[in-house]
Amino acid sequence: MSAEERRRTHIWHAIIRSAFAPSDAGTRATWLTCFYQTIPIYVDSPVFSKFPNQYGESFLGEIGCSSLDFLCKYKIQPERADFTMLRGDSSEWQYGIESSVFVPNGRDVRVDRASLCQDDVDKVLCAMITHPRAHLHVYNDKPRREVRIGTGLSESFLFLFQLRFQLCLDPTRRQAELSRLTRIFTLNWLKRERVISPQRLFGL
Amino acid sequence: MKRQPNGVNFDEGLALQTPEELSLLYVDARPEQIGRLVEWYNSEEREGLLLGGQIGVGKSTLLSALTVREGCKPDVLFAFDRETPAFSPGGFWGYVLGRLVERALCDDVAIPDGFAPYDCPEDKTGDWSAVARLLTSFPKSMAENDRLSAVQSHIAKRAGLVERQCKAILRALEEKSGRPLRIFCEGVDKFAPGTPDMQSLAPVLDLLAEFKTLFEVNVVHLFGDEWKWQRLPRLYVSPFEESTIVDLLLRRLGVYEAGRRDVLPAVARFSGGNPRQALRLLMAYDYARGAKRMPKEEAFGYACRRVRDDYLYLPFGAIPKDIFAAVDRDGFVRSGLVTGVGLLTPAADAVYKNWLILGPKPEDDDKWPAQLNPLLLSAKLVTDVLPESPEMAAIKRWAERHGVSPYGLDFDASCKSSAEVLTEIASSSSSMDVLNIVELLDTVAAALFSADRCDRVLIAYREPLVMETARDYLVGKASEMGFSPVVSIDLGTMPAGERLAGLFAALTDAEGHAIYSILLPQSPDKPFLRQLDRRRDVFVPYEMLWWVRTEDLPLCLQEWPQLRQLLSVYILEDELLGSLKPDEVQADLDYLALLKKDEPLHEAERRFQHVLNVVRERRGT
């Protein structure tokens, strides 16, 4: 692993730990509430077929964008998560995250914090949210291929966050959202790695 | 309304108003009409002009283009539909006097003798600006309402005096500015000919017709000559070409157009060139495809049915079948059939309600090109000449299946008896969506809980308990989404004469943070419903849920040719228990229990708890 790869791996895990890994049911519910509250602000023609709900330890809900003929049903539990994505008349695919069998692609690595730079953070945010390295196109029947669903498959809350980002095609809003995130995840923040509250993460 | 520069901009077909809206969404497809309006505006001639078109054709947007894009701003603006506190002779004269006084005070023009502040009951100050404010604003309290009513009846008794006073103010203003005043009268189109409200308004319009006044009217007003103002030069706003409708919809879709582009020719065809009808069709189609995940052909049928039910309500007993058949056969309507003194003729009524769509103004004034609204036609007739594409093939399959017209009305079948036609209408009208509480939430959530939109939903119910439960459930979800406050207004508890004032007094949040839940009284009286209809545009800035008893729904839709265009209508299923299960409501409460609660979340909790209690009680658990 190169020095650059080590730095970025560390940042990746730091961001996940502090913003996308709500630890208990209360934080998870708060995270999902904030998530839902920003959907109509950020996503065009949003679909709310089901609001977040709690059944025992499971959180269930649906989000989508009618102008993209896209709907995602999710079920998040402490040990696993299931996502079913529905597209158009017939496309439907489903995947699950089972933490008991899933091995994250690499563990956090130690780095010299002084070597971290903002460009690394920006690149990680891009690879997490805006242009995932591995992704599926929702909108692949036209020259435009802007919806990329991918990275975050291993982290259910990150998955929801990047899905929300991808369901907005407006480049201006996307850029504004990315700029907002880069103001949250700064080098200063990395020094202490404080937990990012859902309210702050979603700009509420 | 907040607009997204690159995103989807859906609404119920509201007029574009701001520079931002016009720059994003306006299609400059009426250069001749704009040119004529600018020419009229710049002319020194003191001559009025009627700007007329059918509902939803784009008159108000054209006026915005004139004022915002062309910079042709009025010296005095009257918005009779939105701003007049009461649709009575005293209300209209008082409103005009109030607006003119405001302008005179602004221009430092002395108010001529006539009605005086001291004529107002309880007025001790002699302050003209306070009186002008009173005459041009909706009362904020019952006491203010009583005071305003007293002033208006005083003005009505002295209408001749007030008329002379208004005329004198207008002349003084013209003298001061050294040119004819440009007066714009918006919202005259909301007052159908022959109605009592129009009888009250017409003398005021006659006065203004003596000046350089632009009147926004419905096309049916262009056919009459009963009043002086109706004899002014006319500028007709015709439906758009289909290609223009496609351009307009592409702008509404922004960067999402690729997924809908192929269906737009069909939407344009079924719109009849009416931009509001087109937008409503596209929204309904978008919802059916995206949220309901219907196949293309089924989604298009759903859109046509929904828009027809919301937008073109057909009362069973009032279908001018002979006129429809003649227009369908001839392709025109005789002007003489639309013209009339007093109440609208059946043909004029069909034009006013957009059942008939008039084409471009003919050379021969007697034969005006017209067609049946495509949503009332056999679907197959409308789709016959659509271009070929996979989307069109799907829509044509739908049309083939429904060629005999369960969605449209096959007036071509001349052998049908009127009873058969009415049976067909009755069976097709019953297709309005009947939803249980959860389905209702799914359907209205995207519009109701959007921070950028202000939609109005009309929900008909049979069982008060089911309605109350649905209301609590929707309000609970809205509170969970952070919408606060939800303002409940029960018009049935207000004295009949005070309902309108009570409603307007409660509408205080134009920023869109609140949701208004308005319960209509049982068996509402027609005058009240008509008042609401004329004041349609007052409701534009507000997020609203209207609740009405199922048996009162036909009356509302019949009396709301204007208001129903800004409403989506649903019927609430009677059955409560099939919809909500205690464990589902408990799941909502469990979820809320995890959250640190602010006031909206407390409200959500209270509402869900009430819903849970009702559901448990009904189940006997």
Interface residues (C-beta under 8 A of the other chain):
Chain A: A25 G26 R28 A29 T30 T33 Y36 Q37 P40 I41 D44 S45 P46 V47 F48 S49 K50 F51 P52 N53 Q54 Y55 F59 L60 G64 C65 S66 S67 L68 D69 F70 L71 L86 G88 D89 Y139 K142 R144 C168 L169 D170 P171 T172 R173
Chain B: Q4 P5 N6 G7 V8 F10 L253 G254 V255 Y256 A258 G259 R260 D286 Y287 R289 G290 A291 R293 P295 K296 D442 A445 A446 F449 S450 A451 D452 K477 E480 M481 G482 D583 E584 A587 D588 D590 Y591 L594 L595 K596
